[in-house]
Amino acid sequence: IISQHEDIWKDDGIFSLAQGVVHWKPPKTAYEALANAAQANLDENMATAAGDGAIIHTYCPDEGYPPLIASLKDKLEQQNGLQSPHVMVTSGANQAYVNCVITLMDEVDNDSNHEKESPQEMISKCVVFEPYYFNHVMAIQGVRGGNNCGGIASTDDSKSHAEGLLVGPTQQGKPDLTWLRSRLEEYKKPSGSNGIRMVTLVNPGNPTGVSLSHAFLKEIAQLTKEYGVWLIMDCTYEHFDIHRNNRDVENPNIPYPCLDQEHIIHIFSFSKGYAMAGFRTGYLAFSSKNGSEGKGTLAYEQMLKTQDTIAICTSRISQMAALGALQAGREWVNDQVKTLEVGRNAILQAMSSLEEIIGGSGAMYVMGKLPDSTDDKQFASSLVEHFGVAVIPGSFCGYPGWIRVCYSNLPPELCLEAASRLKRGILELTKKLPDS
């Protein structure tokens, strides 16, 4: 959409409130780690003393660069409450999720009744909640096939629908657990297994911008455990729990508490808080409870095969940079996140004339409901063409008639200007501009 209208705005520029990126750069410690690694390869004498800093051109173990793995285990224990987890470094959180889909979702449910069930019924399922993160949907469609491949999921979850997707409803960004229980019960097999293999939850939410409470996370964890279903917790936005909704009153000193249970796999990323999107570094955490026979351990071991097939390992140099970034500490990230408050408030105010808005409590997004019968894709195009500001149409997230606005990709002073354009655009395009 931006490229279609950039000539019109070649002087004033188009402000993007679309892609979920941050306006700051990675910490200095990340670049220092890169420089030291590169210098060790340029200086033969230094290379001798630099250990594996001198072999940045080689593979590392499938699970990741050992010093980074060790630091991540410490981080996960101290900052997330996960005890001795298995860790796997991936090429971004997106690859982490694809690993989960490939490893955990059977193409055909082996416990299905092949005589009584249709081929559509036998396909293993994954639950996402609308509005959903479109890359999750594309991962499932790309791996498991089905209609509408390209990120738009049908909400028809009847048994005549062949996709490996079930799309659940939300209320103000909060997943409907009554709906989820009914689907888990519907797909329950006589053997005790379930046709639903995994449930996906992003918290804080993309695209919702909603940070769910720790009590709610415990509830969905218990529900998925009851039915023997994997829960994939995408924690990419762990540093953006603005009001600490995920605070655990029993463990108040843990910055972002996670649930240490065998059936839960957590996904994390360096792309947002540490601003390292181009380095493509994320990671997975698996429970190590019950040792070699534990569900988390078995999933980790199987997923290493997927990892070896797709990437072998994440770029060693990127992992070294990530290790350097961790040295800056969580407080460094917190200081950067505080700079978003001006833009967040400005965007909320700019969207206040809309009938309904959700978000602003987590991640970096706010969603707004457009007037009935409004084509959200055309609305987004008009915002770019006539007002020089870009947003994401809700249709891309399974929420037609809405828009998603990101307030983190511009520094505060520019975000204020972008918010002014957005407010003017919304008022004019929704016919709510006061008469002059």
C-alpha positions in Angstrom: 0.0 0.0 0.0 2.8 2.4 0.9 4.6 1.8 -2.4 1.4 2.7 -4.4 1.3 6.2 -2.9 4.9 7.1 -2.0 5.3 9.5 -4.9 2.5 11.6 -3.5 4.3 11.9 -0.2 7.9 12.2 -1.5 8.4 15.5 0.3 6.6 15.0 3.6 7.1 11.2 3.8 4.7 8.5 4.9 4.6 7.6 8.5 4.3 3.9 9.1 2.3 2.7 12.1 2.0 -0.7 10.5 4.9 -3.1 11.0 5.6 -4.1 14.6 9.2 -2.8 15.1 10.7 -0.5 17.6 12.3 2.9 17.0 15.5 2.2 19.0 18.7 0.3 18.1 20.2 -2.8 19.8 22.3 -2.1 22.9 25.9 -1.2 22.5 26.9 -4.5 24.1 25.5 -6.4 21.1 27.7 -4.4 18.7 30.7 -4.8 20.9 30.2 -8.6 20.8 30.0 -8.4 17.0 33.2 -6.3 16.8 35.1 -8.6 19.1 34.1 -11.7 17.2 35.0 -10.1 13.9 38.4 -8.8 15.2 39.3 -12.2 16.5 38.9 -13.5 12.9 41.1 -10.7 11.5 43.9 -11.0 13.9 45.6 -14.4 13.9 47.2 -13.9 17.3 43.9 -12.8 18.8 42.1 -15.7 17.2 44.3 -18.2 19.0 43.2 -16.8 22.4 39.6 -16.1 21.4 38.3 -19.6 21.5 35.2 -20.1 19.5 35.2 -16.4 18.7 37.5 -17.4 16.0 35.1 -19.8 14.3 32.1 -17.6 13.6 32.0 -19.0 10.0 31.1 -22.5 11.2 28.0 -24.4 12.4 27.3 -24.6 16.1 25.2 -27.2 17.8 21.6 -27.5 16.5 20.2 -26.2 19.8 22.4 -23.1 19.8 25.7 -21.4 20.7 26.6 -23.0 24.1 27.4 -19.7 25.9 24.1 -18.2 24.8 22.2 -21.3 25.8 23.7 -21.1 29.3 22.8 -17.4 29.6 19.3 -18.0 28.4 18.8 -20.7 30.9 19.8 -18.3 33.7 17.5 -15.6 32.2 14.5 -18.0 32.0 15.0 -19.0 35.6 15.5 -15.5 37.0 13.1 -13.5 34.8 10.5 -16.1 33.8 10.4 -18.6 36.7 11.3 -21.6 34.4 13.5 -24.1 36.2 16.3 -25.8 34.2 14.4 -25.6 30.9 15.6 -27.1 27.6 16.4 -24.2 25.2 16.6 -24.1 21.5 17.7 -21.0 19.6 15.9 -20.4 16.3 16.0 -17.9 13.4 13.5 -15.6 15.0 10.3 -16.4 16.8 8.6 -17.3 13.5 10.9 -20.2 12.9 10.3 -21.3 16.5 6.6 -21.5 15.8 7.1 -23.3 12.5 9.2 -25.9 14.4 6.3 -26.4 16.8 3.8 -26.9 13.9 6.0 -29.4 12.1 6.9 -31.3 15.2 3.7 -31.4 17.1 1.0 -31.6 14.5 0.5 -34.9 12.8 -0.8 -34.7 9.2 -3.4 -37.3 10.1 -4.6 -38.0 13.6 -3.4 -41.5 14.3 -6.1 -42.1 16.9 -8.9 -41.3 14.4 -11.5 -43.9 13.4 -10.6 -44.3 9.8 -13.8 -46.2 9.0 -16.2 -43.6 10.5 -14.4 -40.3 10.1 -13.8 -38.4 6.8 -10.3 -37.3 5.8 -11.2 -33.8 6.9 -12.1 -35.0 10.3 -8.9 -36.9 10.7 -6.6 -33.9 10.1 -5.0 -32.8 13.4 -6.0 -29.3 14.4 -4.4 -26.2 15.9 -6.4 -23.4 17.7 -5.7 -19.7 17.2 -7.9 -16.9 18.4 -9.1 -14.0 16.3 -7.8 -11.5 15.8 -4.7 -13.7 15.2 -1.1 -13.2 14.2 -1.2 -13.9 10.5 2.3 -15.6 10.4 0.9 -18.2 12.8 -1.9 -18.9 10.4 0.4 -19.0 7.4 2.7 -21.4 9.2 -0.2 -23.9 9.8 -1.6 -23.5 6.3 1.8 -23.7 4.7 2.7 -26.9 6.6 -0.7 -28.6 6.8 -2.4 -27.1 3.8 -6.0 -26.1 3.4 -8.0 -23.3 1.9 -7.0 -19.6 1.8 -3.3 -20.2 2.2 -1.7 -16.8 2.6 -2.6 -15.8 6.1 -6.4 -15.4 6.0 -8.1 -18.2 7.9 -11.7 -19.2 7.5 -13.7 -19.0 10.7 -15.7 -22.0 9.5 -14.5 -24.7 11.9 -17.1 -27.3 11.0 -15.9 -30.8 10.3 -16.4 -30.3 6.6 -13.6 -27.8 6.6 -10.2 -29.3 5.7 -7.8 -26.8 7.2 -5.7 -27.7 10.2 -7.1 -24.6 11.9 -9.8 -23.8 14.4 -10.3 -20.1 14.9 -11.7 -19.2 18.2 -13.5 -16.0 19.3 -12.3 -13.4 21.8 -14.0 -10.6 23.8 -11.9 -7.4 24.0 -8.9 -9.5 23.1 -9.5 -12.2 25.7 -9.9 -15.7 24.3 -13.3 -17.4 24.9 -12.4 -20.4 27.1 -16.0 -21.7 27.0 -15.7 -22.0 23.3 -12.3 -23.7 23.7 -13.6 -26.2 26.2 -16.5 -27.1 23.8 -14.0 -27.7 20.9 -11.6 -29.7 23.1 -14.6 -31.9 24.1 -15.8 -32.2 20.5 -12.4 -33.4 19.3 -11.8 -35.7 22.2 -11.0 -39.3 21.1 -12.1 -42.5 22.8 -8.5 -43.3 23.5 -8.2 -40.1 25.5 -6.1 -38.2 23.0 -7.4 -35.2 21.1 -7.8 -34.2 17.5 -6.7 -30.7 18.6 -2.9 -31.0 18.9 -2.0 -27.5 20.1 -3.5 -24.2 21.2 -1.7 -21.0 20.4 -1.7 -17.9 22.6 0.3 -14.7 22.1 0.7 -12.7 25.3 1.0 -9.7 25.4 -1.1 -9.9 22.3 -0.3 -9.4 18.6 -2.4 -7.9 17.1 -4.7 -7.2 20.0 -2.3 -5.1 22.1 -4.0 -6.8 25.2 -2.0 -8.1 28.1 -3.8 -11.0 29.8 -3.7 -11.6 33.5 -1.6 -14.3 35.1 -4.8 -15.8 36.5 -6.2 -16.2 33.0 -3.0 -17.8 31.8 -3.3 -20.3 34.6 -6.9 -21.1 33.6 -6.0 -21.8 29.9 -3.0 -23.8 31.0 -5.2 -26.0 33.2 -7.8 -26.5 30.5 -5.2 -27.6 27.9 -3.6 -29.9 30.4 -6.9 -31.5 31.3 -7.4 -32.5 27.6 -3.8 -33.4 27.0 -3.2 -30.7 24.4 0.0 -28.6 23.9 -0.2 -24.9 24.8 2.2 -22.8 22.7 2.8 -19.5 24.6 4.3 -16.9 22.3 6.0 -14.5 24.7 7.7 -12.3 22.0 6.3 -9.2 23.8 7.3 -10.2 27.3 9.0 -6.8 27.9 5.8 -4.9 26.8 3.5 -5.9 29.7 2.8 -2.2 30.3 0.7 -2.5 33.5 2.2 -5.8 34.6 -1.1 -7.6 34.1 0.9 -10.9 34.0 2.3 -10.2 37.5 2.2 -13.3 39.8 1.3 -12.1 43.3 3.0 -15.3 44.7 6.2 -14.4 42.9 6.2 -10.6 42.6 10.0 -10.4 41.9 9.8 -12.4 38.6 9.5 -9.7 35.9 7.5 -11.8 33.5 6.4 -15.1 35.1 5.7 -18.1 32.9 4.1 -21.4 33.8 6.5 -24.3 34.2 4.4 -27.2 33.0 5.3 -30.1 30.8 2.6 -29.4 28.1 3.6 -25.7 27.7 6.2 -24.6 25.2 7.3 -20.9 25.4 8.5 -18.8 22.5 10.7 -15.7 23.0 12.4 -13.2 20.7 15.3 -10.7 20.6 13.5 -8.8 17.8 11.3 -6.5 19.9 12.8 -5.5 23.3 16.4 -5.7 22.1 15.6 -4.3 18.7 17.4 -7.1 16.9 14.8 -8.0 14.2 17.3 -8.2 11.4 19.5 -10.6 13.4 16.7 -13.2 13.3 17.2 -14.6 16.8 14.5 -16.2 18.9 14.3 -19.2 21.2 12.1 -21.9 22.6 11.9 -23.1 26.2 10.7 -26.6 27.1 10.0 -28.1 30.5 12.5 -30.6 31.8 10.2 -32.0 34.4 10.2 -35.8 34.7 13.6 -36.1 33.0 14.1 -38.1 29.9 10.5 -39.4 30.0 8.9 -36.0 30.4 6.7 -34.6 27.7 8.8 -31.5 27.3 12.0 -33.4 27.0 10.6 -35.7 24.4 9.2 -32.8 22.3 12.6 -31.0 22.6 14.4 -34.1 21.3 12.0 -34.5 18.4 12.2 -30.8 17.5 15.9 -31.0 17.3 15.3 -33.1 14.2 13.1 -30.4 12.7 15.7 -27.8 13.6 18.5 -29.7 11.9 16.4 -30.1 8.7 15.3 -26.5 8.4 18.2 -24.3 9.7 20.7 -26.7 11.3 21.4 -23.8 13.6 20.8 -20.1 13.8 23.6 -17.9 12.5 26.5 -18.1 15.0 27.3 -14.4 14.6 23.7 -13.5 15.4 23.8 -15.6 18.5 27.0 -13.9 19.6 25.3 -10.6 19.2 22.3 -11.8 21.2 24.6 -12.9 24.0 26.1 -9.4 24.0 22.6 -7.9 24.1 21.7 -9.9 27.2 24.6 -8.3 29.0 22.8 -5.0 28.7 20.1 -6.4 31.0 16.4 -6.2 31.3 16.5 -2.7 32.8 18.1 -1.5 29.5 15.0 -2.8 27.7 12.7 -1.3 30.3 14.2 2.1 29.7 13.6 1.9 26.0 10.0 0.7 26.5 9.2 3.7 28.7 9.9 6.0 25.6 6.7 4.5 24.0 4.3 6.1 26.6 4.0 9.4 24.7 3.2 7.7 21.4 0.9 5.2 23.0 -1.2 7.9 24.6 -1.3 9.9 21.4 -2.5 6.9 19.3 -5.2 6.0 21.9 -6.4 9.6 21.7 -6.2 9.7 17.9 -8.4 6.6 17.7 -10.9 7.6 20.5 -13.6 8.7 18.0 -14.0 5.1 16.8 -16.9 3.0 18.1 -14.6 0.5 19.9 -10.9 0.1 20.5 -9.0 -2.7 22.2 -5.4 -2.9 23.3 -2.9 -0.4 24.6 -2.2 -2.6 27.7 0.5 -4.8 26.2 2.8 -5.3 23.2 2.8 -2.2 21.0 -0.6 -2.2 19.3 -4.1 -0.7 19.4 -7.0 -2.0 17.3 -10.0 0.1 16.3 -13.4 -0.9 14.9 -14.4 1.0 11.8 -18.0 2.0 11.1 -20.2 -0.9 9.8 -19.7 -1.9 6.2 -16.4 -0.1 6.0 -13.8 -1.9 3.8 -10.8 -2.0 6.1 -8.3 -2.6 3.3 -9.7 0.4 1.4 -9.7 2.5 4.6 -6.0 1.6 5.1 -5.2 2.6 1.5 -7.0 5.9 1.9 -5.1 6.7 5.0 -1.8 6.3 3.1 -3.0 8.1 0.0 -4.7 11.1 1.6 -3.1 11.4 5.0 0.4 9.9 4.7 0.0 7.3 7.5 0.1 3.5 7.2 -1.8 0.9 9.4 -2.6 -2.8 9.1 -6.1 -3.7 7.9 -7.8 -6.0 10.4 -8.7 -8.4 7.6 -5.1 -9.5 7.6 -5.6 -10.7 11.2 -9.0 -12.3 10.7 -10.8 -9.2 11.9 -12.4 -7.4 8.9 -13.8 -4.0 9.7 -10.9 -3.1 12.1 -7.4 -1.6 11.8 -4.3 -2.4 13.8 -2.0 0.5 14.7 1.5 0.2 16.0 2.9 3.0 18.2 6.5 1.8 18.7 8.1 2.2 15.3 8.6 5.9 15.5 10.4 8.0 18.1 8.0 10.0 20.3 8.2 13.3 18.4 7.4 11.7 15.1 4.8 9.4 16.6 3.0 12.6 17.7 3.0 13.8 14.2 1.8 10.5 12.8 -1.0 10.4 15.5 -2.1 13.8 14.3 -2.4 12.5 10.7 -4.1 9.4 11.9 -6.7 11.3 13.9 -7.5 13.6 11.0 -7.8 10.7 8.7 -10.1 8.7 10.9 -12.3 11.8 11.5 -12.6 12.6 7.8 -12.9 9.0 6.5 -15.6 8.2 9.1 -17.4 11.5 8.5 -16.9 12.7 12.1 -14.9 15.8 11.3 -16.7 18.9 12.9 -18.0 21.4 10.4 -15.5 24.3 10.0 
